[in-house]
Amino acid sequence: MDNKSKHNIPNILIVDDVPANLKILGDILERDGYKVRPVLNGLLALQVAEKEKPDLILLDIMMPDIDGFEICNRLKMNEYLKDVPVIFISALNDTKDIVKALEVGGVDYISKPFKTEEVRARVKTHIKLHQQSDELLKQSKELQELIATKDKFFSIIAHDLRGPMGGLMGLTEIMAEELQDMSPTEVQSFTLSIRDSAANLFRLLENLLHWSKIQQGLITFKPEEASLRSIIDESLLVILESAKNKEIQIINSISSEIDIIADSNMLQTIIRNLVSNAIKFTPQGGKIWLSSEINKNHFVEISIKDTGIGMSSTMVNDLFRIDVKTDRVGTNNEPSTGLGLILCKEFIEMHGGKLSVQSEVKKGSKFSFTIPTK
């Protein structure tokens, strides 16, 4: 039996102070393919359940240390174990005992002497109900995550697109109304601002489109052999002007002798986003270093390090959460959504690589990621 099959076998904890009862019940349930763990007292049952959470507990009431009612009470007060279904199985068959068993959290009650088919049927029913409940909880969690993702997506569209779009419209309106009174220097300044707004808007739209396609499974991953340095150089061409405007020096030490196996479009998107972020959060006159190093696993580690404003540990932890909005602007009030970093992480993981971040407030950040070499 493989590990996956073993993991999917329901495990049942049987608690009874009579060894013969444990043996009979264990034999019945093991024949039905369950993993059975028999224990002789309540305190031991709680310890065993904590160590490995059972899918179902068969619990006797009359025991020498603590009775079954108290055990069930403690189980239901335990955050880790409170959802485990408990079937009481006892010689007590008075109505008040059955009612109390259900009041303390039991899901069912079997009277002794028990019938084999009854035990099998009730165990099967409650195992199935428990599995369905777990599946519903899992689906509910996934649905909540999807809703949070959708809310973030609409937030980006409603808020973050409005910023650069509004700036672009405002600049063009001013130029349309006052162009005849502007000096050549003013015209050039407005033109550069319009270009920067359009570039920011384009990058945001590009990231939104890529991210949306990833969520729908529409992006095709096509890794091919390529020169790392060539892809890096091509990626930097479209963002060098932004660095020049802030007098930021980009020092590219990427080796020209490294060949990689990568989807070149995805890799360019990764580089553009990471270097653009470094430019965005680095003050005027700062520096950005790009470097590469082959590791022992035949992956190349590419690092982008800056002299920027850096981040706190809390900000680093929230970087790749789409449900957390940072509202952080660059050192020249450049807009930022955080979506680019989430996109980078997903593209890097498609390559089998990892993205890591080191940062310190007022001292800069270093983003490193790995991709396979030839």
C-alpha positions in Angstrom: 0.0 0.0 0.0 1.5 3.4 -1.0 1.8 6.3 1.4 -1.1 8.2 -0.1 -3.5 5.2 0.4 -2.2 4.8 4.0 -2.9 8.5 4.7 -6.5 8.2 3.5 -7.4 5.3 5.8 -9.7 6.5 8.5 -8.3 6.0 12.0 -10.6 5.1 14.9 -9.8 5.5 18.6 -11.6 3.0 20.8 -11.7 3.8 24.5 -12.9 1.0 26.9 -11.4 -0.3 30.1 -12.3 -3.9 29.2 -9.6 -5.5 27.0 -12.1 -8.1 25.6 -14.3 -5.3 24.3 -11.3 -3.5 22.7 -10.3 -6.8 20.9 -13.8 -7.5 19.6 -14.4 -3.9 18.3 -10.9 -3.7 16.9 -11.3 -7.0 15.0 -14.7 -5.8 13.5 -13.3 -2.5 12.4 -10.0 -3.7 11.1 -11.8 -6.2 8.9 -13.6 -3.2 7.3 -10.2 -1.6 6.6 -10.0 1.0 9.3 -6.9 1.8 11.3 -7.7 1.0 14.9 -6.1 2.4 18.1 -7.4 0.8 21.3 -6.8 2.4 24.7 -7.8 1.3 28.2 -8.5 4.6 30.0 -9.7 8.2 29.4 -6.5 10.1 30.2 -4.5 7.9 27.8 -7.2 8.4 25.2 -6.8 12.2 25.4 -3.0 11.9 25.0 -3.3 9.5 22.0 -5.8 11.7 20.3 -3.6 14.8 20.7 -0.6 12.9 19.2 -2.6 11.8 16.1 -6.0 13.2 15.5 -8.6 10.4 15.0 -11.4 10.5 12.4 -13.8 8.9 14.9 -13.9 7.9 18.6 -15.8 5.0 20.1 -16.1 5.9 23.8 -17.3 3.8 26.8 -18.9 5.7 29.6 -18.1 3.8 32.8 -14.3 3.8 33.3 -12.2 3.9 36.5 -10.2 7.2 36.0 -12.6 9.7 34.3 -15.9 8.7 32.8 -16.8 9.0 29.1 -18.9 12.1 29.6 -15.9 14.0 31.0 -13.6 12.8 28.3 -16.1 14.0 25.6 -16.3 17.3 27.4 -12.6 17.8 27.3 -12.4 16.7 23.7 -15.0 19.4 22.7 -13.1 22.1 24.7 -9.9 21.2 22.7 -9.6 23.4 19.6 -7.7 20.7 17.8 -10.0 17.8 18.6 -13.4 19.4 19.0 -14.7 18.4 15.5 -13.9 14.7 16.0 -17.2 12.7 16.1 -17.7 10.7 19.2 -20.0 7.6 19.3 -20.7 6.5 22.9 -20.9 2.7 23.3 -22.1 1.7 26.8 -24.0 -0.8 28.9 -26.0 2.2 30.3 -29.2 2.3 28.3 -31.3 4.6 30.4 -32.8 7.5 28.4 -31.2 10.1 30.7 -27.8 8.6 30.0 -28.4 8.7 26.2 -29.6 12.3 26.4 -26.5 13.3 28.5 -24.2 11.6 26.0 -25.7 13.7 23.2 -25.7 16.9 25.3 -21.9 16.6 26.0 -21.2 16.3 22.2 -21.7 12.7 21.2 -23.0 12.2 17.7 -24.5 8.7 18.3 -25.1 6.1 21.0 -24.7 2.3 20.8 -26.0 0.1 23.6 -24.0 -2.9 24.9 -24.2 -5.7 24.2 -23.7 -4.4 20.7 -24.5 -6.0 17.4 -21.6 -6.2 14.8 -23.7 -5.0 11.9 -25.0 -2.0 13.9 -21.5 -1.0 14.9 -20.2 -1.3 11.3 -23.2 0.7 9.9 -23.0 3.5 12.4 -19.2 3.8 12.1 -19.4 3.9 8.3 -22.1 6.6 8.4 -20.3 8.9 10.8 -16.9 8.4 9.1 -18.6 9.4 5.8 -20.4 12.4 7.4 -17.1 13.5 9.0 -15.3 13.3 5.6 -18.0 15.3 3.9 -17.9 17.9 6.7 -14.1 18.2 6.2 -14.6 18.6 2.5 -17.2 21.3 3.0 -14.9 23.2 5.4 -12.1 22.9 2.8 -14.3 24.2 0.0 -15.6 27.0 2.3 -12.0 28.1 2.9 -11.1 27.9 -0.8 -14.3 30.0 -1.5 -13.3 32.6 1.0 -9.8 32.8 -0.6 -11.4 33.2 -4.0 -13.6 35.9 -2.8 -10.7 37.7 -1.2 -8.8 37.3 -4.4 -11.7 38.7 -6.4 -12.1 41.6 -4.0 -8.4 42.5 -4.4 -8.6 42.2 -8.2 -11.5 44.6 -8.3 -9.8 46.9 -5.8 -6.8 47.1 -8.1 -9.0 47.9 -11.1 -11.1 50.4 -9.2 -8.4 52.2 -7.3 -5.0 51.6 -8.8 -6.0 52.0 -12.4 -7.9 55.2 -11.5 -4.7 56.8 -10.2 -2.4 56.6 -13.3 -5.4 57.0 -15.6 -6.5 60.2 -13.8 -3.0 61.6 -13.9 -2.8 60.9 -17.6 -6.1 62.6 -18.3 -5.2 65.6 -16.1 -1.9 66.1 -17.9 -3.4 65.8 -21.4 -6.2 68.2 -20.4 -3.8 70.9 -19.2 -1.7 70.5 -22.4 -4.8 70.7 -24.6 -5.9 74.0 -22.9 -2.6 75.7 -22.3 -0.2 74.4 -24.9 0.0 77.7 -26.8 1.2 79.4 -23.6 3.8 76.8 -22.7 7.5 77.1 -23.1 9.4 74.3 -24.9 10.8 73.3 -21.5 7.3 73.0 -20.0 6.1 71.0 -23.0 9.0 68.6 -22.6 8.3 68.2 -18.9 4.6 67.5 -19.4 5.4 65.1 -22.2 7.8 63.1 -20.0 5.2 63.0 -17.2 2.6 61.7 -19.7 5.1 59.1 -20.9 5.8 57.9 -17.3 2.1 57.7 -16.5 1.4 55.8 -19.7 4.3 53.4 -18.9 3.0 52.8 -15.3 -0.5 52.2 -16.7 0.8 49.8 -19.3 2.8 47.8 -16.7 -0.2 47.6 -14.4 -2.5 46.4 -17.2 0.2 43.9 -18.4 0.4 42.4 -14.8 -3.4 42.3 -14.5 -3.7 40.5 -17.7 -0.9 38.0 -16.9 -2.3 37.4 -13.4 -5.8 36.9 -14.7 -4.6 34.4 -17.2 -2.7 32.4 -14.5 -5.9 32.2 -12.4 -7.8 30.8 -15.4 -5.0 28.4 -16.4 -4.6 30.1 -19.7 -0.8 30.8 -19.6 1.3 28.3 -21.6 4.7 27.6 -20.0 7.3 27.2 -22.8 10.8 26.8 -21.3 13.6 26.9 -23.9 17.4 27.1 -23.8 18.5 30.7 -23.8 21.3 33.1 -22.7 20.6 34.6 -19.3 22.5 37.8 -20.0 20.7 38.4 -23.3 17.3 38.1 -21.6 18.4 40.4 -18.8 19.7 43.0 -21.2 16.5 43.0 -23.3 14.4 43.2 -20.1 16.3 46.3 -18.9 15.9 48.3 -22.1 12.3 49.3 -21.3 13.0 50.5 -17.8 16.4 52.2 -18.0 14.8 55.5 -18.7 13.0 55.3 -15.3 16.3 54.8 -13.6 17.9 57.6 -15.5 15.1 60.0 -14.5 16.0 59.3 -10.8 19.7 59.2 -11.5 19.9 55.6 -10.2 22.9 53.6 -11.4 22.1 50.0 -12.5 25.2 47.8 -12.2 24.6 44.6 -14.2 27.0 41.8 -13.3 25.0 39.0 -14.7 27.4 36.5 -16.3 27.3 36.2 -20.1 28.4 32.5 -19.9 25.2 31.1 -18.2 22.7 29.4 -20.4 19.3 28.7 -18.8 16.1 26.7 -19.5 13.3 29.2 -19.1 10.2 30.7 -20.6 11.8 34.0 -21.9 8.6 36.0 -21.8 8.0 35.0 -18.1 11.6 35.7 -17.2 11.5 39.1 -18.8 8.3 39.9 -16.8 10.1 38.8 -13.6 13.1 41.0 -14.3 11.1 44.0 -15.3 8.9 43.8 -12.2 11.8 43.3 -9.7 14.0 46.0 -11.2 11.1 48.4 -11.6 10.3 47.9 -7.9 13.9 48.5 -7.0 13.8 51.8 -9.0 10.5 52.7 -7.5 11.6 52.4 -3.9 15.2 53.7 -4.3 15.7 57.4 -3.7 17.4 59.8 -6.2 21.0 58.9 -6.9 20.8 55.3 -5.5 22.2 52.1 -6.9 20.9 48.8 -8.0 23.0 45.6 -8.5 22.1 42.6 -10.6 24.2 39.5 -10.0 24.1 35.8 -10.8 25.5 32.7 -9.2 25.3 29.0 -10.0 24.3 26.8 -7.0 25.0 23.1 -6.4 21.6 22.0 -7.7 22.3 23.3 -11.2 20.1 26.3 -10.7 21.2 29.9 -11.2 20.4 32.4 -8.5 19.7 35.9 -9.8 19.7 38.7 -7.3 18.5 42.3 -7.5 19.8 44.4 -4.7 19.1 48.1 -4.0 19.9 51.0 -1.7 16.3 51.8 -1.3 14.0 52.5 1.7 13.7 48.9 2.6 10.8 47.1 4.4 9.9 45.9 7.9 9.5 42.1 8.6 5.8 42.6 8.6 5.8 44.1 5.1 8.0 41.3 3.8 5.6 38.7 5.2 2.7 40.4 3.5 4.4 40.9 0.1 2.8 37.9 -1.6 -0.7 38.1 -0.2 -3.2 39.4 -2.6 -5.7 39.9 0.2 -3.4 42.4 1.9 -3.2 45.9 0.4 0.0 47.9 1.2 -0.9 51.2 -0.5 2.8 52.0 -0.6 4.1 54.5 -3.1 7.6 54.9 -4.4 10.1 57.5 -3.4 8.8 59.8 -6.2 5.2 58.9 -5.4 5.2 56.2 -8.0 2.0 54.0 -7.8 2.3 50.4 -6.5 -0.2 47.5 -6.2 2.0 44.6 -5.2 0.5 42.5 -7.9 3.8 42.4 -9.8 5.5 40.6 -7.0 2.7 38.0 -6.7 3.0 37.5 -10.5 6.8 37.0 -10.2 6.4 34.4 -7.5 4.0 32.4 -9.6 6.2 32.6 -12.7 9.3 31.6 -10.7 7.5 28.6 -9.2 6.4 27.5 -12.6 10.2 27.1 -13.4 10.7 25.0 -10.2 12.5 27.9 -8.6 12.1 29.9 -5.4 11.8 33.6 -4.6 13.4 35.0 -1.4 13.5 38.5 0.1 16.0 40.2 2.5 15.2 43.7 3.5 16.0 46.3 6.2 14.3 49.6 6.7 16.4 52.5 5.4 19.1 50.1 4.2 17.6 48.5 1.1 16.2 45.2 -0.2 17.5 42.2 -2.0 15.2 40.0 -4.1 16.7 36.6 -5.2 15.2 33.9 -7.3 16.4 30.6 -8.9 15.8 29.1 -12.3 17.3 26.0 -13.9 20.4 26.1 -16.0 21.1 24.2 -19.1 
